[in-house]
């Protein structure tokens, strides 16, 4: 076209039909489908993956074990609605692809034109088996270094991350036992590369692990508690659960065993005193009262000390019941075994207790005379008959 001195070119534009991006990849080529057909793929996948995790742009957004979802294909759109106690999300599904146990979705946020990537993983741990083994082996070594740094006085007796199907322990929970003398603590660590749901469940296995250590045939220690290590920034739920543990529940649940131990030790003390009195009576008949009279108080005291020293070998039964799941008889046998090699210190403790009792018995009436004036020492409310001696 020529208009005056200027040349102009007219270009005719032809509109091409825009193909819908909603596709399902069942093979190497995407196949366009309707929103209703697109809806069936996430529904079929999620019906078999109740405990899957949802990743959006590589970050964990939802845990379907603790969240809910709904899928609709109305109004010519496939909408995926995800919600939990912490957050709520609605995404429009544009593409869907199932590959290696993962549902990969191209989704669009409401009010945004640029699509994003959403992945729903049936397997919570997306790492390869070799990567998992390498990470867990590194976690074992890190746990050993942590224990050596923070508990230098304790000896690492056991450290494992092996599978124990009988006790329901998997490889994701490195665990062990440290001891100092007859005192021990169970330890359990979580790898930072594990899923958040596995980290939150670590306290359950942490409660079970000390009980396993106590029931081990080679356990010749008192497992007093648990040392649990959780990755930084992931321990909020674990701390909240630990704060709400009922520490008095163990005493109430094991009251019968505690009462049984108390009755058995009391009866053992009475039997021992009966035997001591019998020995004193035999000595009295053999030597006569005139010769035995001056040794009477010493013989009675020696009998008390010997009997109490033997009964003290059962003293560990009560903490064993409170810390573990042992019955009265089992706790008494373990206490007897744990006292092996400590008979001397236990006997010395009994001697000190009895000596302290006698000193207090004589020192209190004599010592209070310096605290109260003489006109109050023989009044009725003070117990004048007691201190007038």
C-alpha positions in Angstrom: 0.0 0.0 0.0 1.4 3.4 -1.0 0.1 6.5 0.9 2.0 9.5 -0.2 5.7 9.2 0.3 5.5 6.6 3.0 5.5 2.9 2.5 3.5 0.8 5.0 3.2 -2.9 5.3 0.0 -4.5 6.5 0.4 -7.8 8.4 -2.6 -10.0 8.9 -2.5 -12.0 12.2 -4.3 -15.4 12.5 -5.4 -16.6 15.9 -4.3 -20.2 16.7 -6.4 -22.3 19.1 -4.7 -22.6 22.5 -4.4 -26.2 23.7 -5.3 -26.8 27.3 -2.4 -27.5 29.6 -4.3 -30.0 31.6 -2.5 -33.3 30.8 -1.8 -36.6 32.2 1.5 -38.3 31.4 0.9 -42.0 31.2 3.8 -42.3 28.8 6.5 -40.2 27.1 3.9 -37.9 25.6 1.3 -35.7 27.4 -2.3 -36.5 26.6 -4.9 -33.7 26.9 -7.8 -34.7 29.1 -10.9 -33.1 30.7 -10.8 -31.8 34.3 -13.0 -34.7 35.4 -10.5 -37.2 33.9 -7.6 -35.3 35.5 -9.2 -35.6 38.9 -9.2 -39.3 38.8 -5.4 -39.6 38.8 -4.8 -37.8 42.2 -7.8 -39.6 43.6 -6.5 -43.0 42.6 -3.0 -42.2 43.9 -4.1 -40.7 47.2 -6.5 -43.5 48.0 -3.4 -45.8 48.3 -1.1 -43.3 50.0 -2.9 -42.3 53.2 0.4 -41.5 55.0 2.1 -39.6 52.1 3.7 -36.2 52.4 3.1 -33.2 50.1 6.0 -31.1 48.9 5.6 -27.7 47.3 8.6 -26.4 45.5 10.8 -28.9 47.4 9.6 -28.0 50.9 7.3 -30.2 53.0 3.9 -28.5 53.1 1.5 -31.2 54.4 1.7 -34.6 56.1 -1.4 -36.5 55.0 -1.2 -38.7 58.1 -2.2 -35.6 60.0 -4.0 -33.6 57.3 -7.0 -33.9 55.1 -7.7 -33.3 51.4 -10.5 -33.0 48.8 -10.4 -33.1 45.0 -13.2 -31.7 42.8 -13.6 -31.4 39.0 -16.4 -28.9 38.9 -16.6 -25.7 36.9 -14.2 -27.1 34.3 -11.3 -27.0 36.8 -9.5 -29.6 38.8 -9.1 -28.2 42.3 -7.0 -29.8 45.1 -7.8 -28.6 48.6 -5.4 -29.4 51.5 -5.8 -28.4 55.1 -4.4 -29.2 58.5 -4.5 -27.6 62.0 -1.7 -25.2 60.9 -2.5 -24.2 57.3 -4.9 -24.3 54.5 -4.2 -24.4 50.7 -6.2 -24.6 47.5 -4.4 -25.4 44.2 -5.7 -25.7 40.6 -4.2 -28.8 39.0 -2.9 -28.3 35.4 -0.8 -31.4 34.8 -0.4 -34.7 36.6 2.3 -37.4 36.3 3.0 -40.5 38.4 6.6 -41.6 38.4 8.6 -43.8 40.9 5.9 -43.7 43.5 5.5 -39.9 43.4 2.6 -37.9 42.0 4.0 -34.8 40.4 1.5 -32.0 39.8 1.8 -28.7 38.0 -0.5 -26.5 40.0 -1.6 -22.9 40.0 -2.3 -20.7 43.1 -5.3 -18.6 43.2 -4.6 -15.2 41.8 -1.3 -16.2 40.3 -0.6 -16.9 36.6 2.7 -18.7 37.0 2.4 -22.4 37.9 4.4 -24.2 40.6 5.4 -27.7 41.3 3.6 -29.9 43.8 4.8 -33.4 44.6 2.9 -36.0 46.7 5.3 -38.8 47.8 4.0 -42.1 48.8 7.4 -43.0 50.4 8.1 -40.4 53.1 11.8 -40.8 52.7 12.7 -39.8 49.1 16.4 -40.5 49.5 18.0 -43.5 47.8 18.9 -46.5 49.9 22.6 -45.9 49.7 22.1 -42.2 50.7 20.0 -43.3 53.7 22.6 -45.8 54.8 25.4 -43.2 54.5 23.4 -40.6 56.4 22.5 -42.9 59.2 26.1 -44.2 59.5 27.2 -40.5 59.8 24.5 -40.0 62.4 25.9 -43.0 64.4 29.4 -41.4 64.4 28.0 -38.0 65.4 26.1 -39.6 68.3 29.3 -41.2 69.5 31.2 -37.9 69.4 28.4 -36.1 71.1 28.3 -38.6 74.0 32.1 -38.5 74.4 32.0 -34.7 74.5 29.0 -34.1 76.8 29.4 -37.3 79.0 33.1 -37.8 79.4 32.7 -39.7 82.6 30.4 -42.3 81.1 31.4 -45.4 79.1 29.6 -46.2 75.9 28.4 -49.7 76.4 26.1 -50.1 73.4 25.5 -48.1 70.2 23.4 -49.4 67.3 21.0 -48.4 64.6 20.1 -51.9 63.5 16.6 -53.2 62.8 14.9 -55.0 65.7 11.6 -56.2 64.5 10.8 -57.9 67.8 11.1 -54.6 69.7 9.7 -52.4 66.8 12.9 -50.5 66.3 14.0 -49.4 62.8 17.3 -48.0 61.4 16.2 -44.4 61.6 16.6 -44.3 65.4 20.3 -44.6 66.5 20.3 -45.7 70.1 22.6 -46.9 72.8 23.5 -47.2 76.5 26.1 -45.3 78.5 27.1 -46.2 82.1 29.1 -45.0 85.0 29.6 -47.6 87.6 26.2 -49.2 88.2 24.4 -46.1 86.9 23.3 -46.1 83.2 21.3 -44.0 80.8 19.6 -45.0 77.6 20.4 -42.6 74.6 18.5 -42.1 71.4 19.1 -39.6 68.6 17.2 -38.5 65.5 18.9 -37.7 62.2 18.1 -34.2 60.8 17.5 -35.8 57.4 14.6 -37.8 58.5 11.0 -36.7 58.1 9.3 -34.5 60.7 6.8 -37.2 61.5 9.6 -39.6 62.3 11.2 -37.0 64.5 7.9 -36.4 66.3 7.5 -40.1 66.9 11.0 -40.4 68.4 9.7 -39.9 72.0 7.5 -43.0 71.7 10.6 -45.1 70.9 12.6 -43.2 73.5 10.2 -44.3 76.2 10.4 -47.9 75.0 14.2 -48.0 74.6 15.1 -47.7 78.4 12.7 -50.6 79.1 14.5 -52.7 76.5 17.9 -51.9 78.1 16.6 -52.8 81.6 15.3 -56.2 80.4 18.5 -57.2 78.6 20.0 -60.4 80.0 23.5 -58.8 80.4 22.1 -55.7 82.1 24.0 -55.4 85.4 23.2 -51.7 85.8 20.4 -49.4 86.9 19.0 -47.5 83.9 17.9 -44.3 85.4 16.4 -42.6 82.4 16.8 -41.4 78.8 19.0 -38.9 77.0 17.3 -38.0 73.7 18.9 -35.8 71.0 16.6 -34.1 68.5 17.7 -31.8 65.6 17.5 -28.1 66.2 14.3 -26.5 65.1 12.3 -29.7 65.1 11.8 -30.4 68.8 8.8 -28.2 69.7 6.3 -31.1 69.6 8.7 -33.4 71.5 9.2 -30.8 74.2 5.5 -30.3 74.6 4.9 -34.0 74.9 7.7 -34.5 77.4 6.3 -31.7 79.6 3.0 -33.5 79.8 4.4 -36.9 80.8 2.9 -38.1 84.0 5.9 -38.8 86.2 3.8 -40.2 89.1 2.1 -42.8 86.9 4.9 -45.3 87.4 4.6 -45.2 91.2 0.8 -45.7 91.0 1.0 -48.5 88.4 3.6 -50.4 90.4 2.2 -49.8 93.9 1.6 -53.6 94.3 5.2 -54.4 93.6 6.4 -51.7 95.9 4.2 -52.9 98.7 5.4 -56.5 98.1 9.0 -55.4 98.4 8.3 -53.5 101.6 6.6 -56.5 103.2 9.3 -58.9 102.1 12.2 -56.7 103.4 10.3 -56.1 106.7 9.7 -59.8 107.2 13.3 -60.5 106.4 14.4 -58.0 109.0 12.1 -59.6 111.6 13.4 -63.0 110.8 17.0 -61.8 111.1 16.2 -60.2 114.5 14.7 -63.4 115.6 17.8 -65.3 114.7 20.0 -62.7 116.4 18.0 -63.0 119.6 18.2 -66.8 119.4 22.0 -66.5 119.1 22.1 -64.2 122.1 20.0 -66.5 124.1 22.3 -69.5 123.4 25.3 -67.4 124.4 23.5 -66.3 127.6 22.7 -70.0 128.5 26.3 -71.1 127.7 28.1 -68.3 129.7 25.6 -67.4 132.3 24.0 -64.0 133.0 26.8 -62.9 135.3 29.3 -63.1 132.5 27.0 -62.1 129.6 25.4 -59.1 131.3 28.3 -56.7 130.5 28.2 -57.7 126.8 24.4 -57.5 126.5 24.1 -54.1 124.9 27.0 -54.7 122.5 25.6 -58.0 121.4 22.2 -56.5 120.7 23.7 -53.6 118.7 25.9 -56.0 116.7 22.8 -58.1 115.9 21.0 -55.1 114.6 23.9 -54.0 112.5 24.5 -57.4 110.9 20.8 -58.0 110.1 20.3 -54.4 108.8 23.5 -54.8 106.7 22.2 -58.0 105.0 18.7 -56.5 104.4 20.3 -53.4 102.8 21.3 -55.7 99.9 17.6 -55.4 98.8 17.7 -51.6 99.0 17.9 -51.2 95.2 14.6 -53.1 94.6 12.4 -50.0 95.0 14.2 -47.8 92.4 14.4 -50.8 90.1 10.6 -51.1 90.2 10.1 -47.4 89.7 12.6 -47.1 86.8 11.7 -50.4 85.1 8.9 -52.9 84.6 10.1 -55.5 87.0 8.0 -57.3 89.6 8.8 -57.5 93.3 10.6 -60.8 93.2 12.6 -59.9 90.0 13.6 -56.5 91.5 14.8 -58.2 94.8 16.9 -60.7 92.8 18.4 -57.9 90.7 19.1 -55.8 93.8 20.9 -58.7 95.4 23.0 -59.1 92.2 23.8 -55.4 92.0 25.0 -55.3 95.6 27.7 -57.9 94.8 31.0 -56.2 95.5 29.4 -53.4 97.6 28.8 -55.3 100.8 31.4 -53.3 102.7 30.1 -49.8 101.8 26.5 -50.9 102.5 27.6 -52.3 105.9 29.4 -49.1 106.7 26.3 -47.1 105.7 24.2 -49.1 108.2 26.8 -48.6 110.9 26.8 -44.8 110.3 23.0 -44.7 110.3 22.8 -46.6 113.6 25.6 -44.5 115.2 23.9 -41.3 114.1 20.6 -42.5 115.6 22.1 -43.2 118.9 24.0 -39.8 118.9 20.8 -38.0 118.1 18.9 -39.9 120.8 21.3 -38.7 123.5 22.2 -35.3 122.0 18.7 -33.9 121.5 17.6 -34.0 125.2 21.0 -32.7 126.4 21.3 -30.1 123.6 17.9 -28.5 124.0 18.8 -27.4 127.5 20.9 -24.7 126.0 17.9 -23.5 123.8 15.2 -23.2 126.5 15.3 -21.5 129.8 15.2 -23.6 133.0 11.6 -22.7 133.9 10.4 -24.2 130.6 12.4 -27.4 130.6 10.1 -29.3 133.0 6.7 -28.1 131.9 4.1 -30.5 130.6 4.0 -29.2 127.0 7.8 -29.6 126.7 7.8 -33.1 128.1 9.6 -32.7 131.4 9.5 -36.4 132.2 11.5 -37.0 129.0 14.4 -34.6 129.6 14.5 -34.7 133.4 16.8 -37.6 133.4 
